């Protein structure tokens, strides 16, 4: 018997007052027999959960009983509030939930929990940028996910082609300040960038969601496929060892060192979707980076060098013709 399922059962009963085993089974995606056993176990444990016989009956949490967090240890309470605390700085809903959680804790844990909640904050704005706000469409899509309602999207892909589709919203992910919607479509699971959704219209149609769907696992698969595409082209380069950390910061998991050479440089393996993507990222290093392979990346660098030399050398020549205006 899972503790999280029992807590979910209690919270559901608090919100509805009375539930049937069938309703509980449907909500928690378990069998009716399992839901009934959970209810009986709660009652046997002394929690005021009682069956109400007759028409319109079910199971009720009697006497206005409220759940609390007394089952948490001190360390568990601190860990919980370290996670929740930063969110309270940017969300009034999270702040209200935090206050309720504090009141639900045993008195001896409250001081440490409140200190943990205020020990960390998150500033999502990078240096030199304006304050970032979560797109309003995220809230709209999030509501559809929670309510399990289909959404009609107008989507603009990378080629700026617009299309309309009816989707089953399954979950939202914030990845490096870019939001993604994972949804079911007539062609299976798909991922949509929220900033490319021109319009989202929630409907009253119930959304289908696989019983075994788990957002974290689905996103892990999405990331894996994306990283495979990003690592389609590999290049081997030589660079001074002191600059390796800069390449690692830029290329992330697609940067691997492969030992030092006799002249004090480090051999590094880099990856990107295409040879041009690698060349564009390395062109600014000039002669500080030497590309050993593949030839396709060396050719792209040579082409970029010729273009730059042609443009700026011509502009600096005396009596050079004026550049055309378009």
ABEGO torsion letter per residue (X at the ends): XBAAAAAAAAAAAAAAGBBBAAAAAAAAGBBAAAAAAAAAAAAAAGBBBBBBBEBGBEBBBBGGBBBBAAABBAAAAAAAAAAAAAAAAABAAAAAAAAAAAAABBAAAAAAAAAAAAABBBBABBBGBBBBBBBAAAAAAAAAAAAGBBBBBBBBBAAGBBBBBBBBBAEBBBBGGBBBBBBBBAAEBBBBBAAABABBBBBABBBBBBAABBAAAAAAAAAAAAAAAAAABBBBBBBBAAAAAAAAAAAEAABBBAEBBAAGBBBBBBBBABAAAAAAAAAAAEAABBBAOBAAAAAAAAAAAAAAAAAAAAAABBGBBBBBBX
